[in-house]
Amino acid sequence: MGPPRVTELARSIIIASDVVVIPVQPSPFDVWAAAETVDLIKEARIYKANLQAVIAINRKIVNTAIGRDVREALASLEVPILNADVAQRVGFAEAVAGGQTVLDTDPDGTAAREVISLVRELVNLHEQESELRRPPGHAVAGG
């Protein structure tokens, strides 16, 4: 684990959350760090049983063995892995350098599509979680 203060801060953030998204780069260091975060999530579930967690693969280098194998390495953590991966793309750095996002600079590009896919998955997760928390027979406005 990391320094005690960092661990305590992470523990506080996790317990205050409904959903924890663990971003992981395809590297052994990130997989090990994710395992430590998952341990904190398991602790937090003692107090907050409905706490959700997912792993988001970020900065994946396409067409590399480690990029392909990271899902297998993360499977042992027993936390769902989002289907949408975000690759390491020059477009992200170029957009930020201009004070924008890839959704601004190239809304139809691969990087933007990856971000949109990731956001859609997170929104769906949130909607599923909200549905589970809704009391039986409770009507939804507009639905």
N, C-alpha and C positions, 0 to 999 in steps of 0.2 A: 504494500500500500504506500501511498504518498505520505507527505508530512501530515501530522495530526490535524493541523488547522485546515488544510485543504480537505481532508477526509470529513471533518466536522461540517465544513461549508457544504460539501457535496451531499452529505447526509441530510442537512437542513433543506437544501433545494429539492432533493428527491421526495422527502416527506411532505413538502408543500405542493407537490405536483400531482396531477391526475394521470398524465402520460409522460413518460420519460423517453426521449429519443436519444439514442446513443450513436453519435456519428463515429464511424470507424473507417480509417484508411486501410487499404490492403497492405498491412505490414504486421510483423509479429509484435512489435511494440504496441500498436493500437489494439490488437487482439488481447494482449495481456492486460492493458488498461481497461478494456471493455469488461474483462472478467472481474476485475476489481469493482467496477461500477455495478455489475450484475449482483455481486455479493452485497453491496450496499442496498440495492433494490430488494433483495430477498429479506434483509433485515427490516427494511421499511414496511414490507408486507405483513409483518407481525402486527403492526399498528394500523396499517391501511391496506386491508386485504384486496381491495379493488384496484390497486395501483397497477397501471398498465405500463409496459415497456416494449420498445421495438428498437431494432438496430437499423441504421441507415448507412449504407456503404457510400462513402464519399471519396472523391479524388482517385477513383479507380483508374488505373492506366489500362486502356483497352488493348486487347490482343497480347496480354502478358499472362504467364502462368499464375503469378500471385494474384492477379486480378480475377482470374477464373476460379482459383482455389480458396479464396477468402471465405466464401459461403460455407465450405466444408469445415474450415477452421473455426468458424463462429457457431456452427451447429451444436457443438457441445455445451454452449452457454445456455441452451434451452430458453432463448428469448426469440420471438419471431423476428425474421429479417424481412424488411420491406423489399418488394419486388423491384422497385425503382432504384437504380443505381445512378449516382452522379459521377461522371468521369472527370478526370483532370483535363481541362480544356483551356486553350489560350484565350478563348472568348471571355472567360470569367475575369481573368486579369486585365484584359483590354477594357472590358466594361467598367470595372472598378476604377481603373486609372482615369476614366472619363467621368467618374461620379455617377455611373449608371449601373444597371443590371443587364444581364443577357436578354431579359424580357424587353428591355428598351432598345438595345443595340441590334439584336437579331431575333425578333420574336418567333420566327419560323425555323430557327436553327436548332441543331441537335442539343446544344446546351440548354436552351430555353425549354425544349420538349422534355428533357430530363428533369428540370426543376418543376415543371408543371405536373409531370407524372408523380414526383415525390410529394408535392403538395396535395394532389388528389388523393393519394393513398392516406396521407395524414388526416385529411378532412373526412374520408370514409371511416377511418378508425375512430375519429371523434364522434361522428354520427352514430356509429355502432355502440360506442360507450354511452352516449346520451340516451340511446334507445334502451339500453340495459338498465340505466338508472331511473328511467321514467316509471312512475307508479302505474300498475295495471289499470287499463281503462282510461288513462289520461289522454285527452285529445291534444293534438298538435295544431297550433295556429296555422291556418292556410293549408292544412293537410288533412 
